Amino acid sequence: MVNVMPNFEYVSKNEYLPNKKQIIELINLVQDEVRNEFTFRYDFIGSVERNMVTRAINSSVGYDFDVNLRVNDEEENYNAYEIKKIIMNGFNKYNHLFSYDYCEDSKRVITIKIKDKKNSRILHSCDFAVVHDCEDGRQQYIRFNKNHQSYCWEYQPKGFYQQNERVAALKNEGLWTDVRNVYLEKKNYNTDLNKKSRSIYAETINELYKQNFGDD
């Protein structure tokens, strides 16, 4: 059997915006649901923030959204496990109102999906990361260790902070069209099914930065 390489395309803002608004409605319901425990803010990040949402034309997997949830728990009344479970229970209570399946828990994120079960397709999905911005400028996220079935707060790796500086430099030089083109090309030629879009995006940023500014 011959594996068909994916053929990625950018999804127009007009197409994904209604689904983004629907996700916001869902988040607002969850915010109200968990308010007696804690409050949280949300930010769309990743491909939606950059208007670089993609999907594979010849694939059964649609496009996805990425959202950071910033929990306000300054008194640290809840541990990482409790926070994530409270949020997941909140989403599971209301997901069906918007045709989303129950939450899936992975290493870095909580994922919800809308599926076309008749045709065995995922129409779109959304990944939620629970994060905390520290006073020293670093960021933590709740990490799920599947092997040990445990949860903890973990700091983002060094490359996470460096990326924002490189993105700003590329934009200032008017190189964002190059970023979009190289990113899409890398997605189409990627043969590692386990490689996430965020990793391909990071590779794109680092490659173009080094081409135009050299190594740090």
GUMAR-892875 format. One line per 2 residues: for each residue x, y, z of N, C-alpha, C. Coordinates in steps of 0.2 Angstrom, whole numbers, padded with zeros to 4 digits, m for minus. Atoms other than C-alpha are relative to their C-alpha. Layout:
N
X,Y,Z,X,Y,Z,X,Y,Z | ... .
//
This chain:
216
0004,m0006,0000,0000,0000,0000,0004,0006,0000 | m0004,m0006,0001,0007,0017,m0005,m0003,0005,0004 .
0002,m0006,m0004,0006,0031,0008,m0001,0006,m0004 | 0001,m0006,0004,m0001,0047,0000,0002,0006,0005 .
m0002,m0006,m0004,0008,0063,0006,m0006,0004,0001 | 0005,m0005,m0001,m0003,0076,0013,0001,0006,m0004 .
m0001,m0006,0004,m0007,0091,0003,m0004,0005,0004 | 0002,m0006,m0004,m0009,0106,0015,m0002,0006,m0003 .
0002,m0007,0002,m0018,0122,0012,m0002,0004,0006 | 0002,m0004,m0005,m0022,0137,0022,m0007,0001,0000 .
0007,m0001,m0001,m0039,0139,0029,m0002,0007,0000 | 0001,m0007,0000,m0047,0156,0026,m0003,0002,0007 .
0003,m0003,m0006,m0052,0167,0041,m0007,m0001,0000 | 0008,0000,0000,m0070,0168,0035,m0003,m0007,0001 .
0002,0006,m0001,m0071,0149,0036,0001,m0002,0007 | m0001,0002,m0007,m0064,0146,0053,m0002,0005,0006 .
0002,m0005,m0005,m0070,0162,0062,m0007,m0002,0003 | 0006,0002,m0004,m0088,0155,0066,0002,m0006,0005 .
m0002,0005,m0005,m0080,0140,0074,0004,0002,0006 | m0004,m0003,m0005,m0068,0151,0084,m0005,0003,0005 .
0005,m0004,m0004,m0083,0161,0090,m0004,m0005,0004 | 0004,0006,m0004,m0092,0144,0095,0004,m0002,0006 .
m0004,0002,m0005,m0077,0139,0105,0000,0005,0006 | 0000,m0005,m0005,m0077,0156,0114,m0007,m0001,0004 .
0006,0001,m0004,m0095,0153,0119,0000,m0006,0005 | m0002,0005,m0005,m0090,0136,0126,0004,0001,0006 .
m0004,m0002,m0006,m0076,0143,0136,m0004,0004,0005 | 0004,m0004,m0005,m0088,0156,0143,m0004,m0004,0005 .
0004,0005,m0004,m0099,0142,0149,0004,m0003,0006 | m0005,0004,m0004,m0084,0133,0157,0002,0005,0005 .
m0002,m0005,m0004,m0078,0149,0165,m0006,0001,0006 | 0005,0000,m0005,m0095,0151,0174,m0001,m0006,0004 .
0001,0006,m0003,m0096,0133,0178,0006,m0001,0006 | m0005,0001,m0005,m0079,0133,0188,0001,0006,0004 .
m0001,m0006,m0003,m0081,0150,0195,0001,m0001,0008 | m0001,0001,m0007,m0083,0144,0213,0006,m0003,0002 .
m0006,0003,m0002,m0067,0135,0212,0006,0005,m0001 | m0005,m0005,0003,m0056,0148,0202,m0003,0003,m0006 .
0002,m0003,0006,m0057,0159,0188,0006,m0001,m0005 | m0005,0001,0004,m0047,0158,0172,m0001,0005,m0006 .
0000,m0004,0007,m0043,0169,0156,0002,m0005,m0005 | m0002,0004,0005,m0040,0162,0139,0003,0005,m0006 .
m0003,m0003,0005,m0030,0167,0124,0001,m0005,m0006 | m0001,0004,0006,m0030,0160,0106,0007,0001,m0002 .
m0007,0000,0002,m0012,0156,0101,0001,m0004,m0006 | m0002,0004,0005,m0003,0147,0088,m0002,0002,m0007 .
0002,m0002,0007,m0010,0146,0070,m0005,0005,m0001 | 0006,m0004,0000,m0026,0155,0074,0003,0007,0001 .
m0003,m0007,m0001,m0016,0170,0081,0004,0003,m0006 | m0004,m0002,0006,m0005,0170,0066,m0004,0000,m0007 .
0004,0001,0007,m0019,0167,0053,0004,m0004,m0004 | m0004,0005,0004,m0009,0152,0048,m0004,m0007,0001 .
0004,0007,m0001,m0023,0138,0050,0001,m0004,m0006 | 0000,0004,0006,m0020,0124,0039,m0004,m0007,0001 .
0003,0007,0000,m0028,0107,0034,0003,m0004,m0006 | m0002,0005,0005,m0023,0092,0024,m0006,m0001,m0005 .
0006,0001,0005,m0035,0091,0008,m0002,m0007,0000 | 0001,0007,0001,m0033,0073,0006,0000,m0004,0007 .
0000,0003,m0007,m0034,0069,0025,m0007,0000,0003 | 0006,0000,m0004,m0048,0064,0037,0001,0004,0006 .
m0001,m0004,m0006,m0041,0076,0050,0000,0007,m0002 | 0001,m0007,0002,m0047,0094,0049,0005,0005,0003 .
m0005,m0005,m0003,m0039,0110,0056,m0001,0000,0007 | 0000,0000,m0007,m0036,0114,0074,0001,0007,0002 .
m0001,m0006,m0003,m0036,0128,0086,0004,m0001,0006 | m0004,0001,m0006,m0024,0131,0101,m0002,0006,0004 .
0002,m0005,m0005,m0029,0140,0117,0003,m0001,0006 | m0003,0000,m0007,m0020,0145,0133,m0005,0002,0005 .
0004,m0001,m0006,m0030,0144,0149,0004,0002,0006 | m0004,m0002,m0005,m0023,0155,0162,m0004,0000,0007 .
0004,0001,m0006,m0029,0150,0179,0002,0005,0006 | m0002,m0004,m0006,m0030,0162,0194,m0001,m0004,0006 .
0000,0004,m0006,m0026,0152,0209,0007,0002,0004 | m0006,m0003,m0003,m0013,0164,0218,0001,m0004,0007 .
m0001,0003,m0007,m0016,0155,0235,0002,m0007,m0001 | m0002,0007,0001,m0012,0138,0227,m0004,m0004,0004 .
0005,0005,m0004,m0028,0130,0234,m0001,m0007,m0004 | 0001,0006,0004,m0027,0117,0220,0006,m0002,m0003 .
m0006,0002,0004,m0014,0106,0213,m0001,m0001,m0007 | 0000,0000,0007,m0010,0103,0195,m0006,m0005,m0002 .
0005,0005,0001,m0021,0087,0195,m0007,0003,0000 | 0007,m0003,m0002,m0036,0096,0203,m0002,0005,m0005 .
0001,m0006,0005,m0035,0111,0191,m0002,m0003,m0007 | 0002,0003,0007,m0035,0100,0175,m0006,m0004,0000 .
0006,0004,0000,m0049,0089,0181,m0006,0004,0001 | 0006,m0004,m0001,m0060,0103,0186,m0002,0003,m0007 .
0002,m0003,0007,m0058,0111,0169,m0002,m0005,m0005 | 0002,0005,0004,m0060,0095,0160,m0008,m0002,0001 .
0007,0002,m0001,m0076,0091,0169,m0005,0006,m0002 | 0004,m0006,0002,m0082,0109,0165,m0002,m0001,m0008 .
0001,0001,0008,m0079,0106,0146,m0005,m0006,m0001 | 0004,0006,0001,m0087,0089,0147,m0007,0001,0001 .
0007,m0002,m0001,m0103,0096,0154,m0003,0003,m0006 | 0003,m0005,0006,m0105,0108,0139,0002,m0002,m0007 .
m0002,0002,0006,m0096,0100,0125,m0006,m0002,m0005 | 0006,0003,0004,m0112,0091,0118,m0004,0006,m0003 .
0004,m0005,0002,m0120,0108,0116,0002,0003,m0007 | m0003,m0003,0006,m0108,0112,0102,0003,m0006,m0005 .
m0002,0006,0004,m0106,0094,0095,0007,m0002,0001 | m0007,0003,m0002,m0089,0091,0103,0000,m0006,0004 .
0000,0006,m0004,m0084,0074,0110,0003,0002,0007 | m0003,m0001,m0007,m0078,0072,0128,0008,0001,m0001 .
m0007,m0002,0000,m0061,0079,0132,0005,m0006,m0001 | m0005,0005,0000,m0045,0069,0128,0006,0003,0003 .
m0006,m0002,m0004,m0030,0071,0140,0006,m0002,m0003 | m0006,0002,0002,m0013,0072,0133,0006,0003,0004 .
m0006,m0003,m0004,0005,0077,0139,m0001,0007,0001 | 0000,m0007,m0001,0003,0095,0136,m0007,0004,0000 .
0006,m0004,0001,m0015,0099,0132,m0006,m0005,0001 | 0007,0003,0000,m0034,0095,0133,m0003,0001,m0007 .
0002,m0001,0007,m0041,0091,0116,m0008,m0002,0000 | 0007,0002,0002,m0059,0092,0110,m0001,0000,m0007 .
0001,0001,0007,m0065,0087,0093,m0007,0000,m0002 | 0006,0001,0004,m0080,0088,0081,0001,m0005,m0005 .
m0002,0005,0005,m0081,0072,0071,m0006,m0001,m0004 | 0005,0002,0005,m0091,0067,0056,0001,m0008,0000 .
m0001,0007,m0001,m0093,0049,0062,m0002,m0004,m0006 | 0002,0003,0006,m0102,0044,0046,0005,m0002,m0005 .
m0006,0001,0005,m0087,0047,0036,0007,0000,0003 | m0006,0001,m0003,m0074,0044,0049,0005,0006,m0001 .
m0005,m0006,0000,m0067,0062,0049,m0001,0004,0006 | 0000,m0005,m0005,m0062,0075,0061,m0001,0007,m0004 .
0002,m0007,0004,m0070,0092,0055,0005,0005,0003 | m0005,m0004,m0003,m0059,0102,0067,0000,m0002,0008 .
m0001,0002,m0007,m0052,0101,0085,0003,0006,0003 | m0003,m0006,m0004,m0046,0113,0099,0004,m0003,0005 .
m0004,0002,m0005,m0031,0110,0110,0000,0006,0006 | m0001,m0005,m0006,m0031,0119,0128,0006,m0002,0004 .
m0006,0001,m0004,m0015,0121,0137,m0002,0004,0007 | 0001,m0004,m0006,m0017,0126,0156,0007,0003,0002 .
m0006,m0004,m0001,m0003,0139,0159,0000,0005,0006 | m0001,m0005,m0005,0004,0150,0172,0006,0005,m0002 .
m0006,m0005,0001,0015,0166,0169,0003,0002,0006 | m0004,m0002,m0006,0028,0168,0182,0002,0007,0000 .
m0002,m0007,m0001,0034,0185,0189,0007,0001,m0004 | m0006,0000,0003,0051,0181,0182,0000,0000,m0008 .
0000,0000,0007,0045,0181,0164,m0001,m0007,m0003 | 0000,0007,0003,0045,0162,0162,m0008,m0003,0001 .
0007,0003,0000,0029,0151,0159,0000,m0007,0002 | 0000,0007,m0001,0024,0135,0166,m0007,m0003,m0003 .
0006,0004,0002,0011,0122,0160,m0001,m0006,0003 | 0002,0007,m0003,0002,0107,0167,0002,m0005,m0005 .
m0003,0005,0004,0011,0092,0161,m0003,m0007,0002 | 0003,0006,m0002,0002,0075,0161,0005,m0006,m0002 .
m0005,0005,0001,0014,0060,0163,m0005,m0007,m0001 | 0004,0006,0001,0004,0045,0155,0002,m0006,0004 .
m0003,0006,m0003,0016,0032,0161,m0001,m0001,0008 | 0001,0000,m0007,0014,0037,0179,m0007,0003,0002 .
0006,m0002,m0002,m0003,0044,0178,0000,0006,0005 | m0001,m0005,m0005,0003,0060,0187,0000,0007,m0004 .
0001,m0007,0003,0001,0079,0184,0005,0004,0004 | m0005,m0005,m0004,0014,0093,0188,0000,0006,m0005 .
m0001,m0006,0004,0018,0111,0183,0007,m0001,m0002 | m0007,0001,0003,0033,0111,0171,0002,0007,m0004 .
m0002,m0006,0004,0043,0126,0164,0000,m0001,m0007 | m0001,0001,0008,0043,0129,0145,0007,0000,m0001 .
m0007,0000,0002,0059,0125,0137,0003,0007,m0003 | m0004,m0007,0002,0072,0139,0132,m0003,0002,m0006 .
0002,m0002,0007,0067,0139,0114,m0007,0003,0000 | 0007,m0003,m0001,0049,0144,0119,0001,0008,0000 .
m0001,m0007,m0001,0055,0161,0124,0004,0004,m0006 | m0004,m0002,0006,0068,0163,0110,m0004,0001,m0006 .
0004,0000,0006,0055,0160,0097,m0004,0007,m0001 | 0003,m0006,0000,0045,0176,0101,0004,0006,m0003 .
m0004,m0005,0002,0060,0187,0098,0002,m0001,m0007 | m0001,0001,0007,0064,0179,0082,m0006,0001,m0005 .
0006,m0002,0004,0046,0181,0075,0000,0007,m0001 | 0000,m0007,0001,0047,0199,0079,0005,0003,m0005 .
m0006,m0002,0004,0064,0201,0070,m0002,m0001,m0007 | 0002,0002,0007,0057,0192,0054,m0006,0005,m0002 .
0005,m0005,0002,0041,0203,0054,0003,0007,m0001 | m0003,m0007,0001,0051,0219,0056,0004,0000,m0007 .
m0004,0000,0007,0061,0214,0040,m0005,m0002,m0005 | 0005,0002,0005,0045,0210,0031,0000,m0007,m0003 .
m0002,0006,0003,0049,0192,0029,m0006,m0005,0002 | 0005,0004,m0002,0032,0185,0035,m0003,m0004,m0005 .
0003,0004,0006,0026,0179,0018,0005,m0006,m0001 | m0005,0005,0001,0042,0169,0017,m0001,m0005,0006 .
0002,0005,m0005,0037,0161,0034,m0006,m0004,m0002 | 0006,0004,0002,0020,0156,0028,0002,m0005,m0006 .
m0001,0004,0005,0027,0149,0012,0005,m0006,0002 | m0004,0005,m0002,0041,0139,0020,m0004,m0005,0005 .
0004,0004,m0005,0029,0133,0034,m0004,m0005,m0004 | 0004,0004,0003,0017,0126,0022,0004,m0005,m0004 .
m0005,0005,0004,0031,0118,0011,0002,m0005,0005 | m0003,0004,m0005,0038,0110,0027,m0006,m0005,0002 .
0005,0004,m0002,0021,0103,0032,m0002,m0005,m0006 | 0002,0005,0006,0018,0095,0014,0006,m0005,m0001 .
m0005,0005,0000,0035,0087,0015,0002,m0004,0006 | m0002,0003,m0007,0035,0081,0033,m0003,m0007,m0001 .
0001,0007,0000,0035,0062,0034,m0001,m0003,0007 | 0000,0002,m0007,0035,0061,0053,m0008,0001,0002 .
0007,m0001,m0002,0016,0058,0058,0000,0002,0007 | 0000,m0002,m0007,0021,0061,0076,0002,0008,0001 .
m0002,m0007,m0001,0028,0079,0073,m0006,0004,0000 | 0006,m0004,m0001,0016,0092,0079,0002,0007,m0005 .
m0001,m0006,0004,0013,0108,0069,0004,0005,0003 | m0004,m0005,m0003,0021,0119,0082,0007,m0002,0000 .
m0007,0002,0001,0037,0109,0080,0002,0002,m0007 | m0001,m0002,0007,0036,0112,0061,0001,0008,0000 .
m0001,m0008,0000,0033,0131,0064,0006,0002,0003 | m0006,m0002,m0003,0047,0132,0076,0006,m0001,m0004 .
m0006,0001,0005,0059,0124,0063,0000,0006,m0005 | 0000,m0005,0005,0053,0137,0050,0003,0006,0003 .
m0002,m0007,m0003,0056,0152,0062,0008,m0001,0001 | m0007,0001,m0002,0073,0145,0067,0004,0000,m0007 .
m0003,0001,0006,0078,0141,0049,0001,0007,m0004 | 0000,m0006,0003,0073,0158,0042,0004,0006,0004 .
m0003,m0005,m0004,0080,0168,0056,0008,m0001,m0001 | m0007,0001,0001,0097,0160,0054,0002,0002,m0007 .
m0002,m0002,0007,0097,0163,0035,0000,0007,m0001 | 0000,m0007,0001,0093,0181,0037,0004,0004,0006 .
m0004,m0003,m0006,0102,0185,0054,0006,m0003,0002 | m0005,0004,m0003,0114,0171,0057,m0001,m0003,0006 .
0001,0004,m0007,0116,0161,0073,0001,0006,0005 | m0001,m0004,m0005,0115,0170,0089,0007,m0001,0003 .
//
